[in-house]
Amino acid sequence: MTRTVLKFGGTSVASPTALQRVAEIVKGVKGERIVVVSATAGTTDALIASARSAEMGDAHQAQETVLRLAGEHKNLAADALGFESADVLKEIADLTERADALLQSVAILRECTARTLDAIVSYGERISAPIVAAVLEHRGVKAEALSAEGLVITDDAFGHANPSLEETRARAVKELAPRLKYGSVPVVTGFIGSTAEGVTTTLGRGASDYSAAILAAALHADELLIYTDVSGVMSADPRIVKGARPLTTLSYAEVAELSYFGAKVLHPRAVLPAVEANIPVRILNTFAQSDAGTTITKKADQDGSVVKATTSLGGLGLITVQGAGMSGVPGFAARVFDTAAAERVSVMMISQSSSENSICLVVPDEATDRLRKALERMFNAELRRHDVERIEVERPVAIVAAVGEGMRGTPGVAARVFGALGKASVNVVAIAQGSSELNISLVVMDKDREKAVRLIHEEFHR
């Protein structure tokens, strides 16, 4: 018997019409089914805002937000079902009381730790799952809502917890396999998990995809279906490129590159459990069920394309460490990256000249000044001796990436990329290309970001 994991995003569970479509989709899938759900669109943002209000001592505003969310979810359930379910109302009331108690505690202490915030924001998924399960039951699908707490087991890195795949596999087999055997559809909360001791954690914003992939791998699923509000991965952001089109197939490597560099359809870590378990992943549109979507496998079909997709990531800063005294000095680059690590700054891209007299780092813009000051402290002596001549910042910048398996071994790809940009006078600030030849990444000023995406897309999708 086939086993399928279906994940539904925030827009797919945010309205009565959407919920009815979810029920139709689940009902139409044969074999054993596990459903993973996100919070309704906008709920997590509202919960974070309520936590921040409570931290500033505004308990009333925080409470108002939670009560508003409770009312919206009651109305959503009643409209989707056509009646008020006592079980769903009780679940909403219990969860609301818990969230309110947490927020009142935050307001008293004027402190919201990462651990407390995880407990607060988990309300979104925990209130969504019972509603989806009730709608499935109403449409004739035996279903049961389950919290991923005690199921997806993680470390205690609150806010961006890392799962223990072995422990999660054992829990999933124990908790989910019997339910599947008896024909029930578990509706599991995405995004959240818990430590082995039962303390609530979250996997990071947008990580319900990751939750679904973890469970798919743990249960040896035959397929992972990720339902969203777009018809698969596009060749570029359609808001920027009018000629962008859905991609029928992608490899795991291609989608990992695209998601890292700004494509919003799939969470960057979501492919990892699927890669290890060799599970096909399909990105589908809840609101356009006839659309083919995108299928992601270990090795995608060769369609003759060179650059499959062009994506970008803005709001970044470029830090350059430069000096003749850096050349040939062992450990210089290590000191740069150790400084970034000590400041807990994620480095998005690296470029180093072959002469070793300059290193460029692309980092989130909000971390740029902090990292620059830390580097100035680290290289204080070298700056005074002029071994390091300067540590300078350019901002705001953007990374534009051209991605495709067809680039590997194809001569002249870089020439076409830079030729297209050069003709339109787009200045390239830094360049990076991995030895896999799967991705050419370049840095441009943020004002040129959209133009660069359009030019590269046009060059390879005429």
C-alpha positions as CSV (number, residue, x, y, z in Angstrom):
1,M,0.0,0.0,0.0
2,T,1.3,3.4,-0.9
3,R,2.0,5.9,1.9
4,T,1.8,9.7,1.1
5,V,2.6,12.7,3.3
6,L,0.6,15.8,2.3
7,K,1.6,19.2,3.6
8,F,-0.8,22.2,3.4
9,G,0.5,25.8,3.8
10,G,-1.0,28.8,5.5
11,T,-3.2,30.0,2.6
12,S,-4.4,26.4,2.1
13,V,-6.1,26.3,5.5
14,A,-7.1,30.0,5.9
15,S,-10.6,30.0,4.5
16,P,-13.7,27.7,4.3
17,T,-13.2,27.3,0.6
18,A,-9.6,26.4,1.0
19,L,-10.4,23.9,3.7
20,Q,-13.0,22.2,1.4
21,R,-10.3,21.9,-1.3
22,V,-8.0,20.4,1.2
23,A,-10.6,17.8,2.1
24,E,-11.1,17.0,-1.6
25,I,-7.4,16.6,-2.2
26,V,-6.9,14.3,0.8
27,K,-10.0,12.2,0.0
28,G,-8.7,11.7,-3.6
29,V,-5.3,10.3,-2.5
30,K,-5.3,6.5,-2.3
31,G,-3.5,4.5,0.4
32,E,-2.2,5.6,3.7
33,R,-2.1,9.4,4.2
34,I,-0.4,11.7,6.8
35,V,-1.4,15.4,6.7
36,V,0.9,18.1,8.0
37,V,-0.5,21.6,8.4
38,S,0.7,25.1,8.9
39,A,-0.9,27.9,11.0
40,T,-3.5,29.9,9.0
41,A,-1.9,32.7,7.0
42,G,-0.9,35.7,9.3
43,T,-1.4,33.9,12.6
44,T,2.3,33.3,13.5
45,D,3.1,37.0,12.7
46,A,0.2,38.0,15.0
47,L,1.4,35.8,17.8
48,I,5.0,37.1,17.6
49,A,3.6,40.7,17.7
50,S,1.5,39.8,20.8
51,A,4.6,38.4,22.5
52,R,6.5,41.6,21.8
53,S,3.5,43.6,23.2
54,A,3.5,41.5,26.4
55,E,7.3,41.9,26.7
56,M,6.8,45.7,26.8
57,G,4.2,45.2,29.5
58,D,1.1,45.6,27.4
59,A,-0.8,42.5,28.5
60,H,-4.1,43.9,27.3
61,Q,-2.9,44.3,23.7
62,A,-1.4,40.8,23.8
63,Q,-4.7,39.3,25.1
64,E,-6.7,41.2,22.5
65,T,-4.7,39.6,19.8
66,V,-5.1,36.1,21.1
67,L,-8.9,36.6,21.6
68,R,-9.2,37.9,18.0
69,L,-7.3,34.9,16.7
70,A,-9.6,32.6,18.7
71,G,-12.7,34.3,17.3
72,E,-11.4,34.1,13.7
73,H,-10.6,30.3,14.1
74,K,-14.1,29.7,15.6
75,N,-15.7,31.4,12.6
76,L,-13.4,29.6,10.2
77,A,-14.4,26.2,11.7
78,A,-18.1,27.0,11.8
79,D,-18.1,28.3,8.2
80,A,-16.1,25.3,6.9
81,L,-18.3,22.7,8.7
82,G,-21.6,24.4,8.5
83,F,-22.2,24.0,12.2
84,E,-20.3,24.7,15.5
85,S,-18.4,21.6,16.6
86,A,-18.2,21.3,20.4
87,D,-14.9,19.4,20.2
88,V,-13.3,22.1,18.1
89,L,-14.6,24.9,20.3
90,K,-13.2,23.2,23.4
91,E,-9.9,22.7,21.7
92,I,-9.8,26.4,20.7
93,A,-10.8,27.5,24.2
94,D,-8.1,25.3,25.9
95,L,-5.4,26.5,23.6
96,T,-6.4,30.1,23.9
97,E,-6.4,29.9,27.7
98,R,-2.8,28.4,27.6
99,A,-1.5,31.1,25.2
100,D,-3.1,33.9,27.3
101,A,-1.5,32.5,30.4
102,L,1.9,32.5,28.7
103,L,1.5,36.1,27.5
104,Q,0.4,37.2,31.0
105,S,3.6,35.7,32.4
106,V,5.7,37.5,29.8
107,A,4.0,40.8,30.6
108,I,4.7,40.4,34.4
109,L,8.4,39.4,33.8
110,R,8.9,41.9,30.9
111,E,10.9,39.1,29.3
112,C,10.2,36.7,26.4
113,T,12.8,34.1,26.1
114,A,13.2,32.0,22.9
115,R,11.8,29.0,24.8
116,T,8.7,31.0,25.8
117,L,8.2,32.4,22.3
118,D,8.2,28.9,20.9
119,A,5.5,27.9,23.3
120,I,3.4,31.0,22.3
121,V,3.8,30.7,18.5
122,S,3.0,26.9,18.6
123,Y,-0.6,28.1,19.2
124,G,-1.0,28.7,15.4
125,E,-0.4,25.1,14.2
126,R,-2.0,23.6,17.3
127,I,-5.3,25.4,16.6
128,S,-5.1,24.7,12.8
129,A,-4.8,20.9,13.1
130,P,-8.1,20.2,14.9
131,I,-10.0,22.4,12.4
132,V,-8.5,20.5,9.4
133,A,-9.2,17.1,11.1
134,A,-12.8,18.1,11.8
135,V,-13.4,19.2,8.2
136,L,-11.9,15.9,7.0
137,E,-14.2,13.9,9.3
138,H,-17.2,15.9,8.1
139,R,-16.3,15.0,4.5
140,G,-16.1,11.3,5.3
141,V,-12.3,10.9,6.0
142,K,-11.5,9.4,9.3
143,A,-9.0,11.8,10.9
144,E,-7.3,12.7,14.1
145,A,-5.4,15.9,15.1
146,L,-2.0,15.3,16.7
147,S,0.6,17.8,18.0
148,A,4.1,17.2,16.8
149,E,5.2,17.7,20.4
150,G,6.4,14.3,21.5
151,L,6.5,13.2,17.9
152,V,9.2,15.4,16.2
153,I,12.0,15.2,18.7
154,T,14.6,18.0,18.6
155,D,17.4,19.6,20.5
156,D,16.8,22.7,22.7
157,A,17.9,25.3,20.1
158,F,14.7,27.2,20.6
159,G,13.5,29.1,17.5
160,H,15.5,27.0,15.1
161,A,15.6,23.5,16.7
162,N,17.4,20.6,15.0
163,P,15.5,17.3,14.8
164,S,16.8,14.0,16.0
165,L,15.8,11.8,13.0
166,E,16.4,8.5,14.8
167,E,14.3,9.4,17.8
168,T,11.6,11.0,15.6
169,R,11.5,7.8,13.5
170,A,10.9,5.7,16.6
171,R,8.2,8.0,17.8
172,A,6.5,8.2,14.4
173,V,6.4,4.4,14.0
174,K,5.0,4.1,17.5
175,E,2.4,6.9,17.2
176,L,1.5,7.1,13.6
177,A,1.9,3.7,12.1
178,P,-1.0,2.1,14.2
179,R,-3.3,4.9,13.2
180,L,-2.5,4.4,9.5
181,K,-3.1,0.7,9.9
182,Y,-6.6,1.4,11.1
183,G,-7.4,3.7,8.3
184,S,-7.1,7.0,10.2
185,V,-5.5,10.1,8.7
186,P,-3.2,11.8,11.3
187,V,-3.3,15.6,11.0
188,V,0.0,16.7,12.4
189,T,1.1,20.2,13.4
190,G,4.0,21.5,11.2
191,F,6.7,23.8,12.4
192,I,6.8,22.6,16.0
193,G,8.3,19.8,17.9
194,S,9.7,19.2,21.4
195,T,12.8,18.1,23.2
196,A,12.9,14.5,24.5
197,E,11.7,15.9,27.8
198,G,8.6,17.4,26.2
199,V,9.5,21.1,26.1
200,T,8.0,22.8,23.0
201,T,10.4,23.9,20.3
202,T,10.0,25.2,16.7
203,L,12.1,24.4,13.7
204,G,12.3,28.0,12.3
205,R,9.9,30.2,10.3
206,G,8.4,28.5,7.3
207,A,9.6,25.1,8.4
208,S,6.3,23.1,8.1
209,D,7.8,21.8,4.8
210,Y,10.7,20.5,6.9
211,S,8.3,18.9,9.4
212,A,6.6,17.1,6.5
213,A,9.9,15.9,5.0
214,I,11.1,14.7,8.4
215,L,7.9,12.6,8.9
216,A,8.0,11.4,5.3
217,A,11.5,10.1,5.8
218,A,10.7,8.6,9.2
219,L,7.7,6.7,7.9
220,H,9.4,5.7,4.5
221,A,6.7,7.5,2.6
222,D,6.4,6.9,-1.2
223,E,5.8,10.6,-1.9
224,L,5.7,14.0,-0.3
225,L,3.1,16.4,-1.7
226,I,3.6,20.1,-0.7
227,Y,0.5,22.1,-1.4
228,T,0.8,25.9,-1.6
229,D,-0.8,28.8,-3.5
230,V,1.5,28.6,-6.6
231,S,1.7,25.9,-9.3
232,G,5.2,24.7,-8.5
233,V,8.7,26.3,-8.6
234,M,9.0,29.0,-11.2
235,S,11.9,29.8,-13.5
236,A,12.0,33.3,-11.8
237,D,9.8,35.4,-9.5
238,P,6.7,36.1,-11.6
239,R,6.4,39.5,-9.9
240,I,9.7,40.4,-11.5
241,V,9.7,38.4,-14.7
242,K,6.5,38.3,-16.8
243,G,7.7,35.4,-18.8
244,A,8.5,33.2,-15.8
245,R,7.1,29.7,-16.2
246,P,6.6,26.6,-13.9
247,L,9.4,24.1,-13.9
248,T,8.2,20.5,-14.5
249,T,11.1,18.8,-12.8
250,L,14.0,19.8,-10.6
251,S,16.8,17.8,-8.9
252,Y,17.3,17.9,-5.2
253,A,20.6,19.9,-5.8
254,E,18.8,22.5,-7.9
255,V,16.0,23.1,-5.5
256,A,18.4,23.4,-2.6
257,E,20.3,26.1,-4.4
258,L,17.1,27.9,-5.4
259,S,15.5,27.8,-1.9
260,Y,18.8,29.1,-0.3
261,F,18.9,32.0,-2.7
262,G,15.4,33.3,-2.2
263,A,12.9,31.0,-3.9
264,K,10.0,30.9,-1.4
265,V,8.2,27.8,-2.5
266,L,10.3,25.3,-0.5
267,H,12.0,25.7,2.9
268,P,15.8,25.4,2.4
269,R,16.2,22.4,4.8
270,A,13.0,20.6,3.5
271,V,14.9,18.6,0.9
272,L,17.4,17.1,3.2
273,P,15.4,14.3,4.8
274,A,13.9,13.5,1.3
275,V,17.4,13.4,-0.2
276,E,18.5,10.8,2.3
277,A,15.4,8.7,1.9
278,N,15.2,9.2,-1.9
279,I,11.5,10.4,-1.7
280,P,10.0,12.3,-4.6
281,V,8.7,15.7,-3.6
282,R,5.9,17.4,-5.6
283,I,5.0,21.1,-5.2
284,L,1.3,21.6,-6.1
285,N,-1.3,24.3,-6.0
286,T,-4.2,23.8,-3.7
287,F,-6.3,26.2,-5.8
288,A,-5.4,24.8,-9.2
289,Q,-5.5,21.0,-8.8
290,S,-5.2,20.3,-12.5
291,D,-1.8,22.0,-12.7
292,A,1.1,19.6,-12.9
293,G,3.3,21.4,-10.4
294,T,7.0,20.6,-10.0
295,T,8.4,17.2,-9.2
296,I,11.7,17.1,-7.3
297,T,13.8,13.9,-7.5
298,K,17.4,13.0,-7.0
299,K,18.1,13.3,-10.7
300,A,15.7,15.5,-12.7
301,D,14.8,14.9,-16.3
302,Q,17.1,16.7,-18.8
303,D,15.0,19.1,-20.7
304,G,17.8,20.7,-22.7
305,S,17.9,23.8,-20.6
306,V,21.2,25.3,-19.4
307,V,20.0,27.7,-16.7
308,K,16.7,26.4,-15.3
309,A,15.9,29.3,-13.0
310,T,17.1,32.6,-11.9
311,T,16.6,33.8,-8.3
312,S,17.7,36.5,-6.0
313,L,18.1,37.5,-2.4
314,G,18.1,41.2,-1.3
315,G,18.6,43.2,1.9
316,L,22.3,42.2,2.2
317,G,25.6,43.9,2.9
318,L,29.0,43.2,1.4
319,I,32.1,43.4,3.6
320,T,35.5,43.5,2.0
321,V,38.7,42.8,4.0
322,Q,41.7,43.9,1.8
323,G,45.4,44.3,2.2
324,A,48.7,43.3,0.6
325,G,49.9,41.9,4.0
326,M,47.2,39.2,3.7
327,S,48.9,37.4,0.8
328,G,50.4,34.0,1.8
329,V,49.6,34.4,5.5
330,P,48.2,31.1,6.8
331,G,45.0,31.3,8.8
332,F,44.0,34.7,7.7
333,A,40.7,33.6,6.1
334,A,40.1,31.4,9.2
335,R,40.2,34.5,11.4
336,V,37.7,36.2,9.2
337,F,35.3,33.3,9.4
338,D,35.9,32.7,13.1
339,T,34.9,36.3,13.7
340,A,31.7,35.9,11.8
341,A,30.9,32.7,13.7
342,A,31.6,34.3,17.0
343,E,29.1,37.1,16.1
344,R,26.6,34.4,15.0
345,V,26.4,36.0,11.5
346,S,25.3,33.8,8.6
347,V,27.7,34.3,5.6
348,M,25.6,34.0,2.4
349,M,28.4,34.1,-0.1
350,I,32.2,34.3,-0.2
351,S,34.6,35.6,-2.8
352,Q,38.4,35.7,-2.6
353,S,40.9,37.0,-5.0
354,S,43.6,34.5,-6.2
355,S,46.3,36.8,-4.9
356,E,44.7,36.3,-1.5
357,N,44.8,40.1,-0.8
358,S,41.0,40.5,-0.4
359,I,38.1,38.5,1.0
360,C,34.5,39.5,0.4
361,L,31.6,38.3,2.6
362,V,27.9,38.8,1.9
363,V,25.9,38.9,5.1
364,P,22.4,40.0,6.1
365,D,22.3,43.8,6.1
366,E,21.2,44.1,9.8
367,A,24.4,42.2,10.8
368,T,26.8,44.2,8.5
369,D,27.8,47.0,11.0
370,R,28.2,44.6,13.9
371,L,30.5,42.3,11.9
372,R,32.5,45.1,10.5
373,K,33.3,46.4,14.0
374,A,34.1,42.9,15.1
375,L,36.5,42.5,12.2
376,E,38.1,45.8,13.0
377,R,38.8,44.6,16.5
378,M,40.1,41.3,15.3
379,F,42.5,42.9,12.8
380,N,43.4,46.0,14.9
381,A,47.1,45.3,14.9
382,E,47.1,44.5,11.1
383,L,45.2,47.7,10.4
384,R,47.7,49.8,12.3
385,R,50.6,48.1,10.4
386,H,48.7,48.4,7.1
387,D,48.9,44.7,6.5
388,V,45.2,45.1,6.2
389,E,44.5,48.3,4.4
390,R,40.8,48.6,4.8
391,I,37.6,46.9,5.9
392,E,34.8,48.4,4.0
393,V,31.1,47.9,3.5
394,E,28.8,48.2,0.4
395,R,25.1,48.2,1.0
396,P,22.4,47.4,0.2
397,V,23.4,44.7,-2.2
398,A,21.7,41.6,-3.6
399,I,22.8,38.1,-4.6
400,V,21.5,37.0,-8.0
401,A,21.9,33.3,-8.8
402,A,21.6,31.4,-12.1
403,V,20.9,27.7,-11.3
404,G,20.7,24.6,-13.4
405,E,22.2,21.1,-13.8
406,G,22.6,21.9,-17.5
407,M,25.4,24.4,-16.7
408,R,27.7,21.6,-15.7
409,G,30.3,21.1,-18.5
410,T,28.6,23.7,-20.8
411,P,31.1,26.2,-22.1
412,G,30.3,29.9,-22.2
413,V,27.6,30.0,-19.5
414,A,29.4,32.6,-17.4
415,A,30.2,34.7,-20.6
416,R,26.5,34.7,-21.5
417,V,25.5,35.8,-17.9
418,F,28.0,38.6,-17.7
419,G,27.5,39.6,-21.3
420,A,23.7,40.1,-20.7
421,L,24.4,42.2,-17.7
422,G,27.2,44.2,-19.3
423,K,25.0,45.2,-22.3
424,A,22.6,46.8,-19.8
425,S,25.3,48.4,-17.7
426,V,24.6,46.4,-14.6
427,N,27.8,46.4,-12.5
428,V,28.8,43.1,-10.9
429,V,30.4,43.7,-7.5
430,A,31.5,40.1,-6.7
431,I,31.3,36.7,-8.2
432,A,31.2,33.1,-6.9
433,Q,30.9,29.7,-8.6
434,G,31.2,26.3,-7.0
435,S,33.1,23.5,-8.5
436,S,29.8,21.6,-9.1
437,E,29.1,24.2,-11.8
438,L,25.4,24.1,-10.7
439,N,25.2,27.7,-9.7
440,I,26.8,31.1,-10.7
441,S,26.2,33.7,-8.0
442,L,26.9,37.3,-8.4
443,V,26.5,40.4,-6.2
444,V,24.9,43.6,-7.6
445,M,23.7,46.7,-5.9
446,D,20.2,46.2,-4.7
447,K,18.8,48.8,-7.1
448,D,19.9,46.6,-10.0
449,R,18.5,43.3,-8.5
450,E,15.3,43.0,-10.5
451,K,16.9,44.2,-13.7
452,A,19.7,41.6,-13.3
453,V,17.1,38.8,-12.8
454,R,15.2,39.8,-15.9
455,L,18.3,40.0,-18.0
456,I,19.6,36.6,-17.1
457,H,16.2,35.0,-17.4
458,E,15.7,36.5,-20.9
459,E,19.2,35.3,-21.9
460,F,18.4,31.6,-21.2
461,H,14.6,31.5,-21.8
462,R,14.1,33.1,-25.1
